[in-house]
Every structure is written in structure tokens, then in C-alpha cells.
Amino acid sequence: MGIRTKDAAIKEHLSEAVDRYSEAQTVYTKTEFPEAWAAIQNSLGAVLQNQGTRTGGEAGTRLLAQAVAAYRATLEIRTREHLPEDWAQTHNNLAKAALLLEDWPTAAESYRNVLALYPDYNKAYQASTPFIMISCLPTNRPSRSRNNGWTGTQRMCPLRPILLRRT
């Protein structure tokens, strides 16, 4: 996918990846090849999430929303009953995208789903740690914006009580 590529080259690689995944969906259809289709949807979600993060602004938000939609479509096939590990992986991906959109309820629900499948498994929390550190610092601690400028203080993370509650 060219994740380590910079500037215009990464945009080209990511756009090409979206095109290829879209083409693949015409061959591996949801009806005929549901698991392959779900894998393509999940990968498409990852590319869209990467694009959204790199793009920023309203366009980035739209791309992140498309990533969430791709992950949700994936979950139509990757159910807890049928493909539990893939279901958990997709929920982890969905939670990361939801965090970027500051969709706290979706992120919390997805992380709870991962923890429901793996009650002693801390991966869901560990995977979110960079995002939680950025967006969920206590209110009395200074934080830095993406452009490395000080932004003052941030709000208390709305996910903290939800993630800590194990139901």
C-alpha cells in the first residue's frame, strides 16, 4: 500500500489501492464469495482510514466515515458466531476509525466487543493507546496538536469510564 511513502506518492498509492479494492469487489461478490468480500471490505476500510488521517479536514472526515461504513459492511459477514477472530479484528479497526472521528459510543462499543471475546486480552486497549493519549489526556495536562504546537489542555476522555467498565 505504500504506507512509508510520503507526500503525493502516498496519495497516489492509496487512491490506486481504493480503485483495486473496488475492482476486486466486482469479482469477489458478497453473494458468491462472502469471506473474500469481507476481507476486501476490511482492507478498503484500512486504506480509507489511512487516506482520511492523511487528508484531514472535511475531506478527511468523509474518508473516515467511508472507512467506518466499510468496517460495518465487513461485520455483516464477519459475525461473532461465524468468524469470531475476524469479527474481533474488524471491531478493533472500527474502534480506531471511530476514535479518529471522535465517535465515542461506537469506539467504546467496538472495544467492548473485542474484550467480550477476549476478556483477559488487553490488545484492544493497547491498540488504542496512541489515540487515547492524543485525544484523551486529563484536563490538567497540556497537549500538542498534530502540527506540534501547544494547544493548551484537552478534555477528559469520554471513553475512559466506558472502557474501564467490564460488562
C-alpha positions in Angstrom: 0.0 0.0 0.0 3.0 2.3 0.3 2.4 3.4 3.9 6.0 4.7 4.3 5.9 6.7 1.1 5.5 10.4 1.5 3.6 13.3 0.1 2.0 13.0 -3.4 3.3 9.4 -3.9 1.3 8.1 -0.9 -1.9 9.8 -2.1 -1.4 8.1 -5.5 -0.7 4.7 -3.9 -3.8 5.0 -1.6 -6.0 6.1 -4.4 -4.8 3.2 -6.5 -5.5 0.8 -3.6 -9.1 2.1 -3.3 -9.5 1.5 -7.1 -8.1 -2.0 -6.9 -10.2 -3.0 -3.9 -13.3 -1.6 -5.7 -12.5 -3.7 -8.7 -11.9 -6.8 -6.6 -15.4 -6.4 -5.2 -16.8 -7.0 -8.7 -15.1 -10.3 -8.9 -15.4 -11.4 -5.2 -19.0 -10.6 -4.6 -20.7 -10.6 -1.3 -23.1 -13.3 -2.5 -20.6 -15.7 -4.1 -17.5 -15.2 -2.0 -18.7 -13.6 1.3 -15.5 -14.2 3.3 -13.3 -12.8 0.5 -15.6 -9.9 0.0 -15.5 -9.1 3.7 -11.7 -9.2 3.7 -11.7 -6.8 0.8 -14.1 -4.5 2.7 -11.9 -4.6 5.7 -8.8 -3.8 3.6 -10.7 -1.0 1.9 -11.6 0.4 5.3 -8.0 0.4 6.3 -7.0 2.3 3.1 -9.8 4.8 3.5 -8.8 5.3 7.2 -5.3 5.9 6.2 -6.4 8.4 3.5 -8.7 10.2 5.9 -6.0 10.5 8.5 -3.5 11.9 6.0 -6.1 14.2 4.3 -7.6 15.9 7.3 -10.4 18.5 7.3 -13.8 17.8 5.9 -12.5 15.6 3.1 -10.6 13.5 5.7 -13.7 13.2 7.8 -15.7 11.9 4.8 -13.0 9.3 4.1 -13.0 8.2 7.7 -16.8 7.9 7.6 -16.4 5.7 4.5 -13.9 3.6 6.4 -16.4 3.1 9.2 -19.0 2.1 6.6 -16.6 -0.4 5.1 -15.9 -1.9 8.6 -19.6 -2.1 9.3 -20.2 -3.8 6.0 -17.5 -6.3 6.9 -19.3 -7.1 10.1 -22.3 -8.3 8.1 -20.2 -11.3 7.2 -17.7 -11.5 10.0 -20.0 -12.3 12.8 -19.0 -13.4 16.3 -20.7 -16.7 15.7 -19.2 -17.5 12.3 -15.8 -15.8 12.3 -15.0 -14.7 15.9 -11.4 -13.7 15.5 -12.1 -11.8 12.3 -15.1 -10.2 14.0 -12.9 -9.0 16.8 -10.2 -7.7 14.4 -12.8 -5.8 12.5 -14.3 -4.3 15.6 -10.8 -3.2 16.6 -10.4 -1.5 13.3 -13.8 0.1 13.6 -13.0 1.4 17.0 -9.8 3.1 15.8 -11.6 4.8 12.9 -14.4 5.8 15.3 -11.8 7.3 17.7 -10.5 9.4 14.9 -14.0 10.7 14.2 -14.5 11.2 18.0 -17.5 8.9 17.8 -17.0 7.7 21.4 -20.1 5.4 21.6 -19.1 3.4 18.5 -15.4 3.2 19.6 -16.4 2.1 23.1 -18.9 -0.5 21.8 -16.4 -1.9 19.4 -13.7 -2.2 22.1 -16.2 -3.8 24.5 -17.0 -6.4 21.7 -13.3 -7.2 21.4 -13.0 -7.5 25.2 -16.1 -9.7 25.4 -14.5 -12.2 23.1 -11.1 -11.9 24.8 -11.9 -11.0 28.4 -8.2 -11.3 29.5 -7.0 -9.8 26.3 -5.6 -6.3 26.5 -4.9 -5.8 22.8 -8.0 -3.7 22.2 -6.8 -1.2 24.8 -3.2 -1.4 23.7 -4.1 -0.8 20.1 -6.0 2.3 21.1 -3.3 3.7 23.4 -1.8 6.2 20.8 -5.3 7.5 20.0 -6.3 7.7 23.7 -3.1 9.5 24.5 -3.7 12.1 21.8 -7.4 12.6 22.4 -8.0 11.7 26.0 -5.5 13.4 28.2 -6.7 14.6 31.6 -7.9 18.1 31.5 -5.0 19.5 33.6 -2.3 18.2 31.2 -1.0 20.2 28.2 -1.3 18.5 24.8 0.2 19.0 21.4 -1.6 19.3 18.2 -0.7 17.4 15.0 1.5 20.3 13.9 3.4 20.1 17.2 2.1 23.4 18.5 0.8 23.5 22.1 -3.0 23.6 22.2 -3.5 24.1 25.9 -5.4 21.4 27.7 -7.7 18.7 26.4 -11.0 17.3 27.8 -11.2 14.2 29.8 -11.6 11.1 27.6 -15.2 10.1 27.3 -14.1 6.5 26.7 -12.2 6.1 29.9 -15.2 5.1 32.1 -16.7 3.0 29.4 -13.5 1.1 28.6 -12.8 0.5 32.3 -16.2 -0.9 32.8 -16.1 -4.6 32.1 -19.6 -5.9 31.3 
